Amino acid sequence: MDLQKQENAINSLNVKKDYIGVTAARGFLAAGIKAGLKKSNNYDLGCLYSVKPAVGAAVFTTNKFAAAPVVISRDQLQKSETFRLIIVNSGSANACTGEQGLKLARFIIEKSAKEYDINESEILIASTGKIGVQLPIDKMLKNIFTLKDLMNNKPNNNFSKAIMTTDTFEKKYDVSFKLNNKTITIGGCAKGAGMINPSMATMLCFITTDIAISKFCLQNALNNSVKKSFNSITVDGDMSTNDTVFLLANGMATNNFIDDITSKEYKKFEEKLSQVCLELAKMIVKDGEGATKFIQVKVENAGTYEQGKIIANLVANSSLVKTALFGCDPNWGRIVSSIGSAPFDFKPENVNVSINNIKIFENCEETDYNLVKLQKIMKLKELHINIDMGIAKCEPVIVWTTDLTYDYVKINAEYST
């Protein structure tokens, strides 16, 4: 493949802009292949490439057993400001693999730099799959050239397939908007279905944009966007070792450079980035392992946003609440019990709880609601639990979660066998 020819084509301002996902923004190419890293022989190796150096930002897992690719990519982002390539594999998380895992990951970067004719400092890596399994290095190195040869900016490049594990569908989203007469595009894809819990939610996410922006502004926008999207979802309350969100901005939209977080241009960009992150986060929840329901937990008047987040997560992560929702059981006692375990003071008599706008609890007792109507509502695929803490007005908190089903247990009981 002649990368220079591809760069010439992509650099043209007349390139058609109807692509979906990580190649929606101008100047990005991607590919995914079946490299034999998985027993299932599904797609398992991918690359994301920017034809021009792209400013990079990221948010990583807070898990103490951070995987080798997290450790290395975190270090790369501290040393370098711009990047050209991300290599990602599924099938092996390369987590808890000791010095050998770090060595193999660095070897992938070294060989990729030579193959793509770029500096090692311009490469990021990510992995997902079973913990404790070393990378099948020979198969990965053998297929790096194949990836390079297949890179394109079309929606069927298979990159989003290559990052999937127990996911049942590809998760892609993009948006375009005007900024001072320049068209800006943000596109992304994500994987995640199990081990989903905030800080960060377990997942991999890759986002690209052609906006011209400083690294500080890019990182600030990503931090704020992740807070109310990927860090506001939970499927099973378990945090992964590999959680990563990458964001690359190559400046090919040729807008006026953004370096002020108080500017209206920056605020517009952050708004649209948040939209992309939120839509991808919701897709992860809707694909929760074995899930049958999409559940929104909203907490209002909790005194502070932080207290509201605690309450929302207590309810969203409760196995008893989640199993009741799976069984279409309006068991408000489980919700109230979860709220009551909060590690801060509040007046129980001021708390009220509603499900899909039917108030079921207030003044420390059950309300006189229509049980037949509520039972019908409980059978819906989407449920909204609203909790008013009655402490003091503050920014509402919204967390998204799923029910807990028989299939979730089956999927995870057999994951490594």
PEWOFEN-V754287 format. One record per backbone hydrogen bond with DSSP energy under -1.0 kcal/mol. CO is the residue of the C=O (numbers start at 1). NH is the residue of the N-H. E is the energy in kcal/mol with one decimal. If there is no record, write none. Layout:
co: [CO & CO]
nh: [NH & NH]
e: [E & E]
This chain:
co: [2 & 3 & 4 & 5 & 6 & 7 & 12 & 21 & 25 & 27 & 29 & 30 & 31 & 33 & 33 & 38 & 44 & 45 & 46 & 47 & 48 & 49 & 54 & 55 & 57 & 59 & 67 & 68 & 69 & 70 & 71 & 72 & 73 & 74 & 75 & 76 & 81 & 83 & 84 & 85 & 86 & 87 & 88 & 89 & 94 & 95 & 97 & 98 & 99 & 100 & 101 & 102 & 103 & 104 & 105 & 106 & 107 & 108 & 109 & 110 & 111 & 112 & 113 & 119 & 120 & 122 & 122 & 124 & 126 & 130 & 135 & 136 & 137 & 138 & 143 & 144 & 145 & 146 & 152 & 157 & 158 & 161 & 171 & 173 & 175 & 177 & 179 & 182 & 184 & 185 & 186 & 187 & 188 & 189 & 191 & 193 & 196 & 196 & 196 & 199 & 203 & 204 & 205 & 206 & 207 & 208 & 209 & 210 & 211 & 212 & 214 & 215 & 216 & 217 & 218 & 219 & 220 & 221 & 222 & 223 & 226 & 226 & 229 & 232 & 241 & 243 & 244 & 245 & 246 & 247 & 248 & 249 & 251 & 258 & 260 & 263 & 264 & 265 & 266 & 267 & 268 & 269 & 270 & 271 & 272 & 273 & 274 & 275 & 276 & 277 & 278 & 279 & 280 & 281 & 282 & 283 & 285 & 288 & 294 & 295 & 296 & 297 & 298 & 299 & 300 & 301 & 302 & 304 & 305 & 306 & 307 & 308 & 309 & 310 & 311 & 312 & 313 & 318 & 319 & 320 & 321 & 322 & 322 & 323 & 324 & 325 & 329 & 330 & 331 & 332 & 333 & 334 & 335 & 336 & 338 & 339 & 347 & 348 & 352 & 353 & 353 & 354 & 355 & 358 & 360 & 361 & 362 & 365 & 367 & 370 & 371 & 372 & 373 & 374 & 376 & 377 & 381 & 383 & 384 & 385 & 386 & 387 & 388 & 392 & 397 & 399 & 400 & 401 & 405 & 406 & 407 & 408 & 409 & 410]
nh: [6 & 7 & 8 & 9 & 10 & 11 & 15 & 24 & 28 & 51 & 49 & 152 & 47 & 44 & 45 & 41 & 90 & 33 & 88 & 31 & 86 & 29 & 83 & 249 & 247 & 245 & 71 & 72 & 73 & 74 & 75 & 76 & 77 & 78 & 79 & 80 & 56 & 54 & 50 & 124 & 48 & 126 & 46 & 128 & 68 & 132 & 101 & 102 & 103 & 104 & 105 & 106 & 107 & 108 & 109 & 110 & 111 & 112 & 113 & 114 & 115 & 116 & 118 & 122 & 123 & 84 & 85 & 87 & 89 & 93 & 137 & 140 & 141 & 142 & 147 & 148 & 149 & 150 & 30 & 32 & 162 & 164 & 190 & 188 & 186 & 184 & 182 & 179 & 177 & 210 & 175 & 208 & 173 & 206 & 204 & 289 & 235 & 236 & 237 & 62 & 244 & 191 & 246 & 189 & 248 & 187 & 250 & 253 & 251 & 258 & 218 & 219 & 220 & 221 & 222 & 223 & 224 & 225 & 226 & 227 & 229 & 231 & 232 & 400 & 67 & 61 & 205 & 59 & 207 & 57 & 209 & 55 & 254 & 214 & 263 & 267 & 268 & 269 & 270 & 271 & 272 & 273 & 274 & 275 & 276 & 277 & 278 & 279 & 280 & 281 & 282 & 283 & 284 & 285 & 286 & 287 & 288 & 291 & 383 & 401 & 385 & 399 & 387 & 397 & 389 & 391 & 304 & 308 & 309 & 310 & 311 & 312 & 313 & 314 & 315 & 316 & 317 & 322 & 323 & 324 & 325 & 326 & 404 & 327 & 329 & 328 & 331 & 332 & 334 & 336 & 337 & 338 & 339 & 340 & 341 & 342 & 350 & 351 & 388 & 360 & 361 & 386 & 358 & 355 & 367 & 353 & 365 & 362 & 369 & 374 & 375 & 376 & 377 & 378 & 379 & 380 & 294 & 296 & 356 & 298 & 354 & 300 & 352 & 303 & 299 & 297 & 234 & 295 & 409 & 410 & 411 & 412 & 413 & 414]
e: [-1.6 & -2.6 & -2.4 & -2.0 & -2.8 & -2.6 & -1.4 & -1.8 & -1.1 & -2.7 & -3.2 & -2.0 & -2.2 & -2.6 & -1.6 & -1.1 & -2.3 & -2.7 & -2.5 & -1.9 & -2.3 & -2.9 & -2.7 & -2.3 & -2.5 & -2.3 & -2.3 & -2.6 & -2.5 & -2.4 & -1.5 & -2.4 & -2.3 & -1.1 & -1.5 & -2.4 & -1.9 & -2.6 & -2.7 & -2.5 & -2.1 & -1.9 & -3.0 & -1.4 & -2.3 & -2.2 & -1.4 & -1.4 & -2.5 & -2.6 & -1.9 & -2.3 & -1.8 & -1.9 & -1.6 & -2.4 & -2.6 & -2.3 & -2.3 & -1.4 & -2.1 & -2.7 & -2.0 & -1.8 & -1.5 & -2.8 & -2.1 & -2.3 & -1.6 & -2.0 & -2.3 & -1.9 & -2.8 & -2.1 & -2.2 & -2.0 & -2.1 & -1.2 & -2.5 & -1.7 & -1.7 & -1.3 & -2.0 & -2.8 & -2.7 & -3.4 & -1.1 & -2.8 & -2.4 & -1.3 & -2.5 & -3.2 & -2.3 & -2.7 & -1.4 & -2.4 & -2.1 & -1.2 & -1.5 & -1.1 & -2.0 & -2.4 & -2.7 & -2.0 & -2.3 & -2.6 & -1.8 & -3.2 & -1.5 & -1.6 & -2.4 & -2.7 & -2.3 & -2.4 & -2.1 & -2.7 & -2.1 & -2.2 & -2.8 & -1.7 & -1.6 & -2.8 & -1.8 & -2.6 & -2.6 & -1.9 & -1.9 & -1.7 & -2.4 & -2.0 & -2.0 & -2.6 & -1.7 & -2.5 & -1.5 & -2.0 & -1.9 & -2.0 & -2.8 & -2.0 & -2.0 & -2.7 & -2.5 & -1.4 & -2.0 & -2.6 & -2.7 & -2.3 & -2.1 & -2.4 & -2.4 & -1.6 & -1.7 & -1.8 & -2.6 & -1.2 & -2.1 & -2.4 & -2.0 & -2.9 & -3.4 & -2.5 & -3.0 & -2.3 & -2.5 & -2.8 & -1.0 & -2.0 & -2.3 & -1.7 & -2.1 & -2.6 & -2.3 & -2.2 & -2.0 & -2.8 & -2.1 & -2.5 & -2.4 & -1.8 & -2.1 & -1.7 & -1.1 & -2.0 & -3.0 & -1.2 & -2.5 & -1.8 & -1.3 & -2.6 & -2.3 & -1.7 & -2.1 & -2.4 & -1.0 & -1.8 & -2.2 & -1.5 & -2.6 & -2.8 & -1.5 & -2.5 & -1.7 & -2.1 & -1.5 & -2.2 & -1.5 & -2.4 & -1.5 & -2.2 & -2.6 & -1.5 & -1.9 & -2.3 & -1.0 & -2.2 & -3.0 & -2.8 & -3.0 & -3.0 & -2.7 & -2.9 & -2.0 & -2.1 & -2.6 & -3.3 & -2.1 & -2.8 & -1.3 & -2.1 & -2.9 & -2.2 & -2.0 & -1.2]
